[in-house]
């Protein structure tokens, strides 16, 4: 009898194991079938919506339904299912869009969908504001992390189905928001933070350096100022607003801090210094944004000083530049991480959990954040009051020499000092020419359109 009972127990155990394994197999098939089908290139895909329900992606889209250029401003960012572009929202999240279920089978025009934080109407108006110029713009809520604006020109009209691939401008298939660019004088934000971290506000604010239009550094190399007649004697607040290269060259040389001090703060902010380690990325719902890099070798010589002013080998993505603004605006020294997907619905239309706000590690102290925040607000009050009339905006502009100095890009990054409208942004205009559209023109459109949309 005992042997029979043991046999019964063994058979029962084997049945239970079999049933558990079978249940697990069914679960895997149910939960992962959409992923494998989506990668096959044959699955019907759901829709991507903006925050107001406007469609940002539809695999069955045509010009008759949406208009000829409905997707133009998001073509290289939201992307499509063609596999021509990989670093896009659709390419990185096709499994979330697959209208296929193991139990239900293929569901044409099913309810699988991605709901985004983007404001498509405002995004398109900012895109149009660039006019004939190329460049990019990105803006987000620096408290929650929701991306409201993201665009890059030139772009690609996905409704053309790449029939014009041979005539597309270089860069049309990449959203430059996520790729490195020369930051120009916007780099002086990072250098000012590094100085605050090393010296403290009282010592830094007491520094006075003179600008006569150029400065010969300690190794005999000349640092020129964009203002050929010079700015005279300045403190850090004035030099920051004036983007004065001679002041910052002398600040980098100053004996009250070391090259290691600068490098340490840069590393804390996410820079790859002197090629150390592997290239890293910020992740935005699967989209990879390159993190900053620079070279620092000798703070007395031109190349290192030039890197600290946003030239030389220094590169920063506009997305990362924008996220730094959150750590300043929030006066925490901790960045709010940006995201685009608010929530998703599955093939049955069931909504998943909404994305939660997340933060990076501490990059600099709250005290440094507070001081540089005030420096940026002073600059905004004196020089950029028209961006958002009646509201304080902290800003830093930059001019970046590119293509061996043959062209100049214009940059503007900053934040709105309004708890009801906590927006940080970064704008780049490529090959900027005086008299054409400016970064402040585009920033004004961006902020005013967003405020009108979000507060309506």
C-alpha positions as CSV (number, residue, x, y, z in Angstrom):
1,X,0.0,0.0,0.0
2,X,2.8,2.4,0.8
3,X,4.4,1.9,-2.6
4,X,1.0,2.5,-4.3
5,X,0.5,5.7,-2.3
6,X,4.1,6.8,-3.2
7,X,3.3,6.1,-6.8
8,X,0.1,8.2,-6.6
9,X,1.9,11.1,-5.0
10,X,4.6,10.9,-7.7
11,X,2.0,10.9,-10.5
12,X,0.1,13.8,-8.9
13,X,3.3,15.8,-8.6
14,X,4.2,15.1,-12.2
15,X,0.7,16.2,-13.3
16,X,1.1,19.4,-11.3
17,X,4.5,20.1,-12.8
18,X,3.1,19.4,-16.3
19,X,0.1,21.7,-15.7
20,X,2.3,24.5,-14.3
21,X,4.7,24.2,-17.3
22,X,1.7,24.2,-19.7
23,X,0.2,27.3,-18.0
24,X,3.6,29.0,-18.1
25,X,3.9,28.2,-21.8
26,X,0.4,29.6,-22.5
27,X,1.4,32.7,-20.5
28,X,4.6,33.2,-22.5
29,X,2.8,32.7,-25.8
30,X,0.1,35.1,-24.8
31,X,2.4,37.8,-23.5
32,X,5.2,37.5,-26.0
33,X,3.5,36.5,-29.2
34,X,2.9,40.2,-30.1
35,X,6.6,40.9,-29.8
36,X,7.7,38.1,-32.1
37,X,5.0,38.9,-34.6
38,X,5.9,42.6,-34.5
39,X,9.5,41.8,-35.4
40,X,8.4,39.7,-38.4
41,X,7.5,42.8,-40.4
42,X,4.1,41.4,-41.2
43,X,2.0,42.3,-38.2
44,X,-0.7,44.9,-38.3
45,X,0.3,47.7,-36.0
46,X,-1.8,50.0,-33.8
47,X,-1.7,53.8,-33.6
48,X,0.5,56.3,-31.8
49,X,-1.4,59.3,-30.4
50,X,-0.3,62.7,-29.1
51,X,-1.6,64.0,-25.7
52,X,-4.8,65.4,-27.4
53,X,-5.6,62.2,-29.4
54,X,-4.0,63.4,-32.7
55,X,-2.5,60.6,-34.7
56,X,1.3,60.5,-34.8
57,X,1.7,57.1,-36.5
58,X,-0.7,54.9,-38.5
59,X,0.8,52.1,-40.6
60,X,-2.2,52.5,-43.0
61,X,-1.9,56.3,-43.3
62,X,-2.4,58.0,-46.6
63,X,-2.4,61.6,-47.7
64,X,-6.2,61.5,-48.4
65,X,-6.9,60.7,-44.8
66,X,-4.4,62.9,-43.0
67,X,-3.2,65.5,-45.4
68,X,0.1,65.4,-47.4
69,X,2.5,66.5,-44.7
70,X,0.6,65.6,-41.4
71,X,3.6,63.6,-40.1
72,X,6.4,65.8,-41.5
73,X,7.4,67.3,-38.2
74,X,7.6,63.9,-36.4
75,X,8.8,61.8,-39.3
76,X,12.4,61.2,-38.0
77,X,11.4,61.0,-34.3
78,X,8.1,59.0,-34.1
79,X,9.2,57.1,-37.3
80,X,7.3,54.3,-39.0
81,X,7.4,50.6,-39.6
82,X,9.6,50.6,-42.7
83,X,12.9,49.7,-41.0
84,X,14.6,52.7,-42.7
85,X,15.0,54.4,-39.3
86,X,15.9,52.5,-36.1
87,X,16.3,55.2,-33.4
88,X,12.6,56.2,-33.3
89,X,9.7,55.6,-31.1
90,X,7.9,53.2,-33.4
91,X,11.0,51.2,-34.2
92,X,11.9,50.8,-30.6
93,X,8.4,49.9,-29.4
94,X,6.8,47.9,-32.2
95,X,5.9,45.1,-29.7
96,X,3.6,47.6,-27.9
97,X,1.8,48.3,-31.1
98,X,1.3,44.8,-32.4
99,X,-2.4,44.0,-33.0
100,X,-1.9,40.3,-32.4
101,X,-2.8,38.1,-29.5
102,X,-2.2,34.4,-29.1
103,X,-5.8,33.9,-28.0
104,X,-7.4,36.3,-30.3
105,X,-5.1,36.1,-33.3
106,X,-4.5,39.0,-35.7
107,X,-6.6,42.0,-35.0
108,X,-6.7,44.5,-37.9
109,X,-7.1,48.0,-36.6
110,X,-7.0,46.7,-33.1
111,X,-6.8,48.7,-29.9
112,X,-3.1,48.4,-29.3
113,X,-1.8,51.9,-29.1
114,X,0.8,54.2,-27.6
115,X,-0.4,57.5,-26.0
116,X,2.3,60.1,-26.0
117,X,3.0,63.3,-24.1
118,X,3.8,65.3,-27.3
119,X,1.7,68.3,-28.3
120,X,1.5,67.8,-32.1
121,X,-0.2,71.1,-32.9
122,X,2.4,73.1,-31.0
123,X,5.2,70.9,-32.4
124,X,4.1,71.6,-35.9
125,X,4.0,75.4,-35.3
126,X,7.5,75.3,-33.9
127,X,8.7,73.2,-36.9
128,X,7.1,75.9,-39.2
129,X,8.8,78.6,-37.2
130,X,12.2,77.5,-38.5
131,X,11.2,78.6,-42.0
132,X,13.9,77.7,-44.5
133,X,16.5,76.9,-41.7
134,X,17.4,73.5,-40.4
135,X,17.9,72.7,-36.7
136,X,16.0,71.1,-33.8
137,X,13.9,71.9,-30.8
138,X,13.0,70.0,-27.7
139,X,10.9,71.0,-24.6
140,X,9.6,69.2,-21.6
141,X,8.0,69.6,-18.2
142,X,11.0,69.8,-15.8
143,X,8.8,68.6,-12.9
144,X,7.2,65.5,-14.4
145,X,9.5,64.7,-17.4
146,X,6.8,64.8,-20.1
147,X,8.2,65.8,-23.5
148,X,5.9,68.3,-25.2
149,X,8.0,69.3,-28.2
150,X,10.5,67.3,-30.2
151,X,11.5,68.0,-33.8
152,X,14.4,68.1,-36.2
153,X,14.8,69.7,-39.6
154,X,15.4,68.4,-42.2
155,X,12.9,65.7,-41.7
156,X,11.3,62.9,-43.8
157,X,7.7,62.7,-45.0
158,X,6.8,59.1,-44.3
159,X,3.8,59.3,-46.6
160,X,6.2,59.5,-49.5
161,X,7.3,55.9,-48.6
162,X,10.9,56.8,-49.3
163,X,10.3,57.4,-53.0
164,X,12.4,60.5,-52.6
165,X,15.2,58.9,-50.7
166,X,17.9,60.0,-53.2
167,X,16.9,63.6,-52.9
168,X,16.5,63.9,-49.1
169,X,18.9,66.3,-47.4
170,X,21.6,64.7,-45.3
171,X,20.3,64.1,-41.8
172,X,16.7,63.8,-42.7
173,X,16.4,60.3,-41.2
174,X,17.9,61.3,-37.9
175,X,16.3,63.4,-35.1
176,X,19.2,65.7,-34.1
177,X,17.7,66.3,-30.7
178,X,19.3,63.0,-29.7
179,X,22.7,63.4,-31.3
180,X,25.8,65.3,-30.3
181,X,26.3,68.9,-31.4
182,X,28.9,71.6,-30.6
183,X,27.3,73.5,-27.7
184,X,29.1,76.8,-28.1
185,X,28.6,79.2,-25.2
186,X,25.8,77.2,-23.7
187,X,28.8,75.2,-22.3
188,X,29.4,78.1,-20.0
189,X,26.5,76.8,-17.9
190,X,28.5,73.7,-17.1
191,X,31.7,75.6,-16.5
192,X,29.9,78.0,-14.2
193,X,28.4,75.1,-12.2
194,X,31.9,73.5,-12.0
195,X,33.3,76.8,-10.6
196,X,30.5,77.1,-8.1
197,X,31.1,73.5,-7.0
198,X,34.8,74.1,-6.4
199,X,34.9,77.7,-5.2
200,X,31.5,78.4,-3.8
201,X,29.3,81.4,-4.7
202,X,31.1,84.1,-2.5
203,X,34.5,83.4,-3.9
204,X,33.3,83.1,-7.5
205,X,31.1,86.2,-7.4
206,X,34.1,88.2,-6.0
207,X,36.2,87.3,-9.1
208,X,36.7,90.2,-11.6
209,X,38.4,89.8,-14.9
210,X,38.9,92.3,-17.7
211,X,38.0,91.9,-21.4
212,X,39.6,94.2,-24.0
213,X,38.4,92.1,-26.9
214,X,40.9,89.4,-26.6
215,X,43.1,87.7,-24.0
216,X,46.5,86.1,-24.3
217,X,46.5,83.1,-22.0
218,X,49.3,81.6,-19.9
219,X,50.7,79.6,-22.8
220,X,50.7,82.7,-25.2
221,X,47.6,81.7,-27.2
222,X,44.9,84.3,-28.0
223,X,41.3,83.9,-26.9
224,X,39.1,86.3,-28.8
225,X,35.8,87.8,-27.7
226,X,32.9,88.2,-30.1
227,X,32.7,91.8,-28.9
228,X,35.9,93.1,-30.5
229,X,36.1,96.3,-28.4
230,X,35.8,94.3,-25.2
231,X,33.5,94.2,-22.2
232,X,35.7,95.8,-19.6
233,X,35.9,94.5,-16.1
234,X,33.2,91.9,-15.3
235,X,32.0,89.5,-12.7
236,X,30.6,86.1,-13.5
237,X,27.0,87.3,-13.9
238,X,27.9,89.9,-16.4
239,X,30.3,87.6,-18.3
240,X,27.7,84.9,-18.4
241,X,25.2,87.3,-20.0
242,X,27.8,88.7,-22.4
243,X,29.2,85.2,-23.3
244,X,32.6,86.7,-22.7
245,X,35.4,84.3,-23.8
246,X,38.3,86.2,-22.2
247,X,36.6,86.2,-18.8
248,X,36.0,82.5,-18.9
249,X,39.5,81.8,-20.2
250,X,40.9,83.6,-17.1
251,X,38.4,81.9,-14.9
252,X,39.6,78.5,-16.1
253,X,43.2,79.5,-15.4
254,X,42.4,80.7,-11.9
255,X,44.4,79.2,-9.1
256,X,41.4,78.7,-6.8
257,X,40.5,75.4,-8.6
258,X,42.2,72.7,-10.5
259,X,41.7,70.9,-13.8
260,X,40.5,67.8,-11.8
261,X,37.8,70.0,-10.1
262,X,36.4,70.9,-13.6
263,X,36.6,67.3,-14.8
264,X,35.0,65.9,-11.7
265,X,31.9,68.2,-12.0
266,X,31.7,67.5,-15.8
267,X,31.7,63.7,-15.1
268,X,29.0,64.1,-12.4
269,X,26.9,65.9,-15.1
270,X,27.4,63.0,-17.5
271,X,30.3,64.0,-19.6
272,X,32.7,61.5,-20.9
273,X,36.1,63.2,-20.2
274,X,39.2,62.5,-22.3
275,X,37.6,59.4,-23.9
276,X,37.4,57.5,-20.6
277,X,35.1,54.5,-20.6
278,X,32.4,53.6,-23.1
279,X,30.0,55.9,-24.8
280,X,26.8,56.1,-22.8
281,X,23.3,57.1,-23.6
282,X,20.1,58.6,-22.1
283,X,17.1,56.4,-22.8
284,X,13.8,57.9,-23.8
285,X,11.4,55.0,-24.2
286,X,14.0,53.0,-26.2
287,X,15.3,56.0,-28.2
288,X,19.0,56.5,-27.4
289,X,20.3,60.0,-26.8
290,X,24.1,60.4,-26.8
291,X,25.7,61.8,-23.7
292,X,28.2,64.6,-23.6
293,X,31.9,64.4,-24.1
294,X,35.0,66.7,-23.9
295,X,38.7,66.7,-23.6
296,X,40.6,68.5,-20.7
297,X,44.4,68.3,-20.6
298,X,45.9,71.6,-19.3
299,X,43.8,74.5,-18.0
300,X,46.5,77.0,-19.0
301,X,46.3,76.2,-22.7
302,X,43.9,77.1,-25.6
303,X,42.2,73.7,-26.3
304,X,41.2,73.0,-22.8
305,X,39.9,76.6,-22.3
306,X,38.1,76.4,-25.6
307,X,36.5,73.1,-24.6
308,X,35.2,74.8,-21.4
309,X,33.6,77.4,-23.6
310,X,31.8,74.9,-25.8
311,X,34.2,74.5,-28.7
312,X,37.2,72.2,-29.3
313,X,36.1,68.6,-28.9
314,X,33.1,69.3,-26.6
315,X,29.8,67.8,-27.8
316,X,26.4,67.7,-26.1
317,X,23.0,66.5,-27.3
318,X,20.2,69.0,-27.2
319,X,18.2,66.5,-25.1
320,X,20.8,66.3,-22.4
321,X,21.3,70.1,-22.4
322,X,17.6,70.4,-21.7
323,X,17.6,67.9,-18.9
324,X,20.4,69.8,-17.1
325,X,17.9,72.8,-17.0
326,X,15.6,70.7,-14.8
327,X,18.3,70.2,-12.2
328,X,18.9,74.0,-12.2
329,X,15.2,75.1,-12.4
330,X,14.2,72.7,-9.6
331,X,17.2,73.9,-7.5
332,X,18.1,70.3,-6.6
333,X,21.1,69.5,-8.8
334,X,19.1,66.3,-9.8
335,X,17.7,66.0,-13.3
336,X,14.1,64.9,-14.1
337,X,14.4,62.2,-16.7
338,X,12.4,62.9,-19.9
339,X,9.8,60.5,-21.3
340,X,7.4,60.4,-24.3
341,X,5.1,57.4,-23.6
342,X,2.4,58.3,-21.2
343,X,0.7,54.9,-21.3
344,X,-0.2,52.1,-23.7
345,X,-3.3,50.1,-24.4
346,X,-3.1,46.4,-25.4
347,X,-4.8,44.6,-28.2
348,X,-8.0,44.4,-26.1
349,X,-7.9,48.1,-25.4
350,X,-6.9,47.7,-21.8
351,X,-4.8,50.6,-20.5
352,X,-1.5,49.9,-18.8
353,X,0.2,51.8,-15.9
354,X,1.0,55.4,-16.7
355,X,4.7,56.3,-16.8
356,X,5.9,57.6,-13.4
357,X,8.3,60.5,-13.0
358,X,11.9,59.5,-12.4
359,X,15.1,61.3,-11.6
360,X,18.8,60.8,-12.3
361,X,21.6,60.9,-9.8
362,X,22.8,64.1,-8.1
363,X,25.0,66.1,-10.5
364,X,25.8,69.1,-8.4
365,X,24.7,70.6,-5.1
366,X,21.4,72.4,-4.5
367,X,23.4,75.5,-3.6
368,X,25.1,75.6,-7.0
369,X,21.8,74.9,-8.8
370,X,20.3,77.9,-7.0
371,X,23.1,80.3,-7.8
372,X,23.3,79.4,-11.5
373,X,19.5,79.5,-11.7
374,X,19.7,83.1,-10.5
375,X,22.4,84.0,-13.0
376,X,20.3,82.6,-15.8
377,X,17.2,84.4,-14.7
378,X,19.2,87.7,-14.5
379,X,20.3,87.1,-18.1
380,X,16.7,86.3,-19.1
381,X,15.3,89.5,-17.5
382,X,17.9,91.8,-19.1
383,X,18.1,90.2,-22.6
384,X,15.2,87.9,-23.2
385,X,12.1,89.5,-21.6
386,X,10.1,89.1,-24.8
387,X,10.2,85.3,-24.9
388,X,7.2,85.0,-22.6
389,X,5.9,88.4,-21.6
390,X,5.0,88.6,-18.0
391,X,6.9,85.5,-17.0
392,X,10.6,85.1,-16.0
393,X,12.7,82.8,-18.1
394,X,16.2,81.7,-17.3
395,X,18.3,81.4,-20.5
396,X,21.8,81.0,-22.0
397,X,22.5,81.4,-25.7
398,X,25.5,80.1,-27.6
399,X,27.2,80.4,-31.0
400,X,29.0,77.3,-32.1
401,X,31.6,77.3,-34.9
402,X,31.2,74.2,-37.0
403,X,32.7,72.8,-40.2
404,X,36.2,74.2,-39.4
405,X,34.7,77.6,-38.6
406,X,33.0,78.0,-41.9
407,X,29.6,78.0,-40.4
408,X,28.0,78.9,-37.1
409,X,25.1,77.3,-35.3
410,X,23.0,79.2,-32.9
411,X,21.7,77.7,-29.6
412,X,19.4,78.7,-26.8
413,X,18.6,76.7,-23.7
414,X,16.7,77.6,-20.6
415,X,13.6,77.2,-18.4
416,X,10.4,79.0,-17.4
417,X,10.3,80.2,-13.8
418,X,6.6,79.4,-13.3
419,X,5.3,76.6,-11.1
420,X,2.1,76.5,-13.3
421,X,4.2,76.2,-16.5
422,X,7.5,74.4,-15.6
423,X,9.0,74.1,-19.1
424,X,12.7,73.6,-20.0
425,X,13.9,73.7,-23.6
426,X,16.8,73.6,-26.0
427,X,16.8,75.0,-29.6
428,X,19.5,74.8,-32.3
429,X,19.5,76.6,-35.6
430,X,22.1,75.3,-38.1
431,X,24.1,77.7,-40.2
432,X,22.6,80.8,-38.5
433,X,22.9,84.0,-40.5
434,X,22.2,87.4,-38.9
435,X,18.9,88.8,-40.0
436,X,17.2,85.4,-40.4
437,X,15.1,83.7,-37.9
438,X,16.7,83.5,-34.4
439,X,16.6,81.0,-31.6
440,X,14.7,83.6,-29.5
441,X,12.1,83.9,-32.3
442,X,11.6,80.2,-32.2
443,X,11.7,80.0,-28.4
444,X,8.9,82.7,-28.2
445,X,6.7,80.6,-30.6
446,X,7.5,77.4,-28.6
447,X,6.7,78.9,-25.2
448,X,3.7,80.9,-26.2
449,X,2.1,78.0,-28.2
450,X,2.7,75.6,-25.3
451,X,1.3,77.9,-22.7
452,X,-1.8,78.5,-24.7
453,X,-2.3,74.8,-25.4
454,X,-1.5,73.4,-21.9
455,X,-3.4,76.0,-20.0
456,X,-6.5,76.1,-22.2
